């Protein structure tokens, strides 16, 4: 009967321990102690149970500490203890563990997005209409004359026939005219060089110009020219000579190699309106007379003219710049030829040099 009560008490203690610890291991250890203990009538045992109570911290694990059985001490006697008692000492030790450390999940740092540079859109360029005042342009290497007499040169002494070397520019009609005038402005000889197979072409020719004079010698002028289809002069050049009835020729070098007159504005074929043609150009005068500028229509009528005095070039300049306006009056679109020329300053009158370009005039 006593054994039954002891076992009941032990079971009750084990249940209490199981309730406190929730660990099956503690019950097994207590049962091992009970089975290995030697019953004695007078023995009194003390069982110490140490339990680690669960912590309120969720991450802390309770570890029960097994109670070490204490063997009974003393001498067994025949005296029986009426009611053996089992003293259970509960020692609850809470072993604090390390405080849980909350590790923050590392924040992912986004790689900065490369920002594209904004596309630069150029603003549309505002186009302004500007009327430019023509300015003179210096020609580093002026062109050769369109008509150039290389032989004979100025004031050469020649006897018949005259042996010429001339660079010609055939006209629109394909012909080049060669005239020889005497000192009283009479026409001594005329000759037409036919280049109609090659109109508007430049080439060298060596014609022979016959002449006959009554005096032993006199001053003459040899003129080479070309015309357009309306009979207006396109180019003209000349050279003054000493004509001899007989004798030995004395030929001088040419005096004119470059084009004497260069028109920079207006351009050939340009349409002009407003009643004034502003002419900007360069000149290498052949004498001291002023430049004469004329607007000549298809009927050879002069509808506008002007004069400008141009000094000979100086220093490194081959030509002297000039600018002049020519007034005109027309009723509608009128084709004209702008001619720049100089008159003779010697015994024989007339034009000695001429250069021209075509234009169209509007009111």
C-alpha positions as CSV (number, residue, x, y, z in Angstrom):
1,X,0.0,0.0,0.0
2,X,2.8,2.3,0.9
3,X,4.5,1.5,-2.4
4,X,1.4,2.5,-4.2
5,X,1.2,5.8,-2.5
6,X,4.9,6.5,-3.1
7,X,4.5,5.7,-6.8
8,X,1.5,8.0,-6.9
9,X,3.4,10.8,-5.4
10,X,6.3,10.2,-7.8
11,X,3.9,10.2,-10.7
12,X,2.3,13.4,-9.5
13,X,5.7,15.0,-9.2
14,X,6.7,13.8,-12.7
15,X,3.5,15.2,-14.1
16,X,4.2,18.5,-12.5
17,X,7.7,18.4,-13.9
18,X,6.3,17.5,-17.3
19,X,3.9,20.3,-17.1
20,X,6.6,22.8,-16.2
21,X,9.2,21.8,-18.7
22,X,7.3,20.0,-21.4
23,X,10.2,17.8,-21.8
24,X,10.0,14.0,-21.9
25,X,13.7,13.8,-21.1
26,X,13.1,14.9,-17.5
27,X,10.5,12.2,-16.9
28,X,12.8,9.5,-18.2
29,X,15.6,10.7,-15.8
30,X,13.2,10.6,-12.8
31,X,12.0,7.1,-13.7
32,X,15.6,6.0,-14.0
33,X,16.2,7.3,-10.5
34,X,13.2,5.5,-9.1
35,X,14.1,2.2,-10.6
36,X,17.7,2.3,-9.5
37,X,16.9,3.4,-5.9
38,X,17.0,0.7,-3.1
39,X,13.8,0.9,-1.0
40,X,14.4,1.1,2.7
41,X,12.0,1.3,5.4
42,X,13.6,4.1,7.1
43,X,15.2,5.9,4.2
44,X,14.2,9.4,3.2
45,X,15.2,10.8,-0.2
46,X,15.4,14.3,-1.5
47,X,15.0,14.9,-5.1
48,X,16.1,18.2,-6.5
49,X,14.6,19.1,-9.8
50,X,16.0,22.1,-11.6
51,X,14.0,23.4,-14.5
52,X,14.6,26.2,-16.9
53,X,11.4,28.0,-17.5
54,X,10.6,29.1,-21.0
55,X,11.6,32.7,-21.7
56,X,9.1,35.2,-23.0
57,X,11.5,35.9,-25.8
58,X,10.4,33.8,-28.8
59,X,13.8,33.2,-30.0
60,X,15.1,31.7,-26.6
61,X,15.0,27.9,-26.2
62,X,14.4,26.5,-22.7
63,X,16.9,23.9,-21.8
64,X,15.9,21.7,-18.8
65,X,18.7,20.8,-16.4
66,X,18.4,17.2,-15.1
67,X,18.2,16.8,-11.4
68,X,20.9,14.6,-10.0
69,X,19.5,12.0,-7.6
70,X,20.9,12.2,-4.1
71,X,21.6,8.7,-2.7
72,X,20.0,8.1,0.6
73,X,22.4,8.4,3.6
74,X,22.2,6.9,7.0
75,X,21.9,3.4,8.5
76,X,18.9,1.4,7.8
77,X,17.0,0.3,10.9
78,X,14.1,-1.9,11.5
79,X,12.0,1.1,12.5
80,X,9.5,1.8,9.9
81,X,8.5,5.3,9.2
82,X,4.8,5.5,9.2
83,X,4.5,7.7,6.1
84,X,7.6,8.2,4.0
85,X,7.6,11.6,2.5
86,X,9.2,12.8,-0.7
87,X,10.5,16.3,-0.5
88,X,10.6,18.0,-3.9
89,X,12.7,21.1,-4.2
90,X,11.9,23.0,-7.3
91,X,14.6,25.4,-8.3
92,X,13.6,27.4,-11.4
93,X,16.5,29.0,-12.9
94,X,16.0,31.2,-15.9
95,X,19.1,31.4,-17.9
96,X,18.9,34.4,-20.0
97,X,20.4,33.9,-23.4
98,X,21.8,36.6,-25.5
99,X,19.3,39.2,-26.6
100,X,18.2,38.4,-30.1
101,X,19.8,40.7,-32.5
102,X,17.6,41.9,-35.3
103,X,19.6,42.1,-38.4
104,X,18.1,44.4,-41.0
105,X,17.8,43.0,-44.4
106,X,20.4,45.0,-46.4
107,X,18.7,47.6,-48.5
108,X,19.4,47.1,-52.2
109,X,21.0,50.2,-53.6
110,X,19.9,50.8,-57.1
111,X,22.5,51.5,-59.5
112,X,21.9,55.0,-60.7
113,X,20.3,55.1,-64.1
114,X,22.5,56.8,-66.6
115,X,20.6,59.9,-67.7
116,X,21.0,60.5,-71.4
117,X,22.1,63.8,-72.4
118,X,19.3,65.8,-73.9
119,X,19.5,66.0,-77.7
120,X,20.3,69.5,-78.7
121,X,17.9,70.7,-81.3
122,X,19.2,73.6,-83.1
123,X,16.8,76.4,-83.6
124,X,16.1,77.0,-87.3
125,X,18.3,79.7,-88.6
126,X,16.4,82.8,-89.5
127,X,17.2,83.8,-93.0
128,X,17.3,87.4,-93.6
129,X,17.1,89.0,-96.9
130,X,20.0,91.4,-97.2
131,X,20.6,93.6,-100.1
132,X,24.4,93.8,-100.4
133,X,26.1,96.8,-101.8
134,X,28.5,95.6,-104.4
135,X,32.1,96.0,-103.4
136,X,35.2,95.8,-105.6
137,X,37.1,92.6,-105.8
138,X,40.8,92.6,-106.5
139,X,41.9,90.0,-109.0
140,X,45.1,88.3,-107.9
141,X,45.8,87.1,-111.5
142,X,43.7,89.1,-114.0
143,X,42.7,87.2,-117.1
144,X,44.4,87.8,-120.4
145,X,42.6,90.2,-122.8
146,X,39.9,88.6,-124.9
147,X,41.4,90.3,-127.9
148,X,45.2,90.9,-127.7
149,X,47.5,92.1,-130.3
150,X,50.9,90.7,-129.5
151,X,52.6,91.8,-132.7
152,X,53.2,94.6,-133.7
153,X,53.4,96.5,-130.4
154,X,52.6,100.2,-129.7
155,X,54.2,102.7,-132.2
156,X,56.0,99.9,-134.1
157,X,57.3,100.9,-137.6
158,X,55.7,98.7,-140.2
159,X,55.7,98.5,-144.0
160,X,53.2,96.6,-146.1
161,X,52.0,94.0,-145.4
162,X,51.6,94.0,-141.6
163,X,52.4,90.6,-140.1
164,X,50.2,90.2,-137.1
165,X,50.0,87.9,-134.2
166,X,46.7,88.3,-132.4
167,X,44.6,86.4,-129.8
168,X,41.0,86.6,-131.0
169,X,37.6,85.9,-129.5
170,X,35.1,85.2,-132.3
171,X,31.8,87.0,-131.9
172,X,28.3,85.6,-132.0
173,X,28.4,85.7,-135.7
174,X,31.6,83.7,-135.8
175,X,33.7,86.5,-137.3
176,X,36.5,88.8,-136.3
177,X,37.0,92.2,-138.0
178,X,40.4,93.8,-138.6
179,X,40.5,97.4,-139.7
180,X,43.4,99.8,-140.5
181,X,42.8,103.5,-140.2
182,X,45.0,106.4,-141.3
183,X,45.8,109.5,-139.3
184,X,42.9,111.4,-140.9
185,X,40.5,108.6,-139.6
186,X,40.1,107.2,-143.1
187,X,39.7,103.5,-143.5
188,X,42.7,102.2,-145.3
189,X,42.1,98.4,-145.1
190,X,39.4,96.1,-143.7
191,X,39.5,92.4,-143.4
192,X,37.0,89.8,-142.0
193,X,38.4,86.7,-140.4
194,X,35.7,84.0,-140.8
195,X,35.4,81.6,-137.8
196,X,31.8,80.7,-138.2
197,X,32.6,77.0,-137.7
198,X,33.9,77.9,-134.2
199,X,31.7,80.8,-132.9
200,X,32.6,82.2,-129.5
201,X,36.0,80.6,-129.6
202,X,39.5,81.9,-128.6
203,X,42.6,81.1,-130.6
204,X,45.7,82.7,-132.0
205,X,45.9,83.8,-135.6
206,X,48.6,85.4,-137.8
207,X,46.9,87.3,-140.5
208,X,48.7,89.6,-143.0
209,X,47.2,93.1,-143.5
210,X,48.1,94.8,-146.7
211,X,47.9,98.6,-147.0
212,X,49.0,101.4,-149.3
213,X,49.6,105.1,-148.4
214,X,50.6,108.1,-150.5
215,X,53.0,109.7,-147.9
216,X,56.3,108.3,-146.9
217,X,55.0,107.6,-143.5
218,X,52.0,108.4,-141.3
219,X,50.3,107.4,-138.1
220,X,47.8,104.6,-138.3
221,X,45.6,102.5,-136.0
222,X,45.1,98.8,-136.2
223,X,41.7,97.7,-134.7
224,X,40.5,94.2,-134.0
225,X,36.9,93.7,-132.9
226,X,34.0,91.2,-132.6
227,X,30.2,91.7,-132.6
228,X,27.0,90.1,-131.5
229,X,24.1,89.2,-133.7
230,X,22.7,92.7,-133.3
231,X,25.8,94.3,-134.7
232,X,26.9,95.7,-131.3
233,X,30.6,95.5,-130.2
234,X,31.4,92.7,-127.8
235,X,35.2,93.3,-127.6
236,X,37.6,95.8,-129.2
237,X,41.3,96.4,-129.0
238,X,43.7,98.5,-131.0
239,X,47.3,99.6,-131.4
240,X,48.7,102.8,-132.9
241,X,51.5,102.3,-135.4
242,X,53.8,104.2,-137.7
243,X,52.9,103.2,-141.2
244,X,55.8,103.4,-143.8
245,X,55.5,103.2,-147.5
246,X,58.7,101.3,-147.6
247,X,61.5,100.4,-145.2
248,X,62.5,97.9,-142.6
249,X,60.1,97.0,-139.8
250,X,60.9,98.0,-136.2
251,X,58.6,96.0,-134.0
252,X,58.0,96.9,-130.3
253,X,56.6,94.5,-127.7
254,X,52.9,94.6,-126.9
255,X,51.6,97.2,-124.4
256,X,48.3,95.4,-123.5
257,X,48.4,91.9,-122.2
258,X,45.7,91.7,-119.6
259,X,42.0,92.6,-120.0
260,X,41.9,96.4,-119.3
261,X,38.4,96.4,-117.9
262,X,36.8,93.9,-115.4
263,X,33.1,94.2,-114.4
264,X,32.4,92.5,-111.1
265,X,28.8,93.6,-110.8
266,X,26.4,93.1,-112.4
267,X,27.0,89.6,-113.7
268,X,26.5,88.8,-117.4
269,X,22.8,88.2,-118.1
270,X,21.6,89.6,-114.8
271,X,18.2,91.4,-114.6
272,X,18.4,94.9,-113.2
273,X,15.4,97.0,-112.0
274,X,14.8,100.3,-110.3
275,X,16.1,102.7,-112.9
276,X,19.8,102.6,-112.0
277,X,22.5,100.1,-112.9
278,X,25.3,100.2,-110.3
279,X,28.5,99.1,-111.9
280,X,31.4,97.9,-109.8
281,X,34.6,96.9,-111.5
282,X,38.4,97.2,-112.0
283,X,40.2,99.1,-114.7
284,X,43.7,99.5,-116.1
285,X,43.2,102.6,-118.2
286,X,44.9,102.5,-121.6
287,X,45.2,106.4,-121.6
288,X,44.3,109.4,-119.5
289,X,40.8,109.7,-120.8
290,X,37.8,108.7,-118.5
291,X,36.0,105.5,-118.8
292,X,32.7,105.7,-120.7
293,X,29.9,103.3,-119.7
294,X,26.9,102.9,-121.9
295,X,23.7,100.8,-122.0
296,X,22.9,99.9,-125.6
297,X,19.7,98.3,-126.7
298,X,19.1,95.9,-129.6
299,X,18.6,98.8,-132.0
300,X,22.0,100.2,-131.0
301,X,20.3,103.1,-129.1
302,X,22.1,104.3,-126.0
303,X,19.5,104.4,-123.2
304,X,21.9,105.3,-120.4
305,X,25.5,106.4,-120.0
306,X,28.0,107.7,-117.5
307,X,31.7,108.6,-117.2
308,X,34.2,107.9,-114.5
309,X,37.8,109.0,-114.2
310,X,40.0,106.1,-113.1
311,X,43.6,106.6,-112.1
312,X,46.3,104.2,-113.3
313,X,47.0,101.4,-110.8
314,X,49.8,101.9,-108.3
315,X,52.0,99.7,-106.1
316,X,51.2,96.0,-106.4
317,X,47.8,96.6,-107.9
318,X,47.3,95.5,-111.5
319,X,43.9,97.3,-111.7
320,X,42.2,100.3,-110.0
321,X,38.7,99.7,-108.5
322,X,35.8,101.9,-109.5
323,X,32.1,102.2,-108.9
324,X,29.4,104.2,-110.7
325,X,25.7,104.3,-111.3
326,X,24.0,104.5,-114.7
327,X,20.4,105.8,-114.8
328,X,18.0,104.4,-117.4
329,X,14.3,104.5,-118.3
330,X,12.5,101.6,-120.0
331,X,8.8,100.6,-120.4
332,X,9.3,96.9,-120.0
333,X,12.0,94.2,-120.0
334,X,14.7,95.4,-122.3
335,X,17.8,93.4,-123.4
336,X,20.9,95.7,-123.5
337,X,24.6,95.4,-123.6
338,X,26.7,97.2,-120.9
339,X,29.8,98.5,-122.6
340,X,32.9,100.0,-120.9
341,X,35.3,101.8,-123.3
342,X,37.9,104.6,-123.7
343,X,38.3,107.1,-126.5
344,X,41.6,107.9,-128.1
345,X,43.7,110.7,-126.8
346,X,45.9,110.9,-130.0
347,X,45.5,112.2,-133.5
348,X,43.1,109.5,-134.6
349,X,39.7,109.7,-132.9
350,X,37.5,106.8,-131.9
351,X,37.2,104.0,-129.5
352,X,40.6,102.3,-128.6
353,X,39.4,99.7,-126.1
354,X,36.0,98.2,-125.3
355,X,34.6,95.4,-123.1
356,X,30.9,94.5,-122.7
357,X,28.4,92.1,-121.1
358,X,24.7,91.5,-121.8
359,X,22.0,92.6,-119.3
360,X,18.2,92.8,-119.0
361,X,16.6,96.0,-117.7
362,X,13.2,96.2,-116.0
363,X,11.5,99.5,-115.1
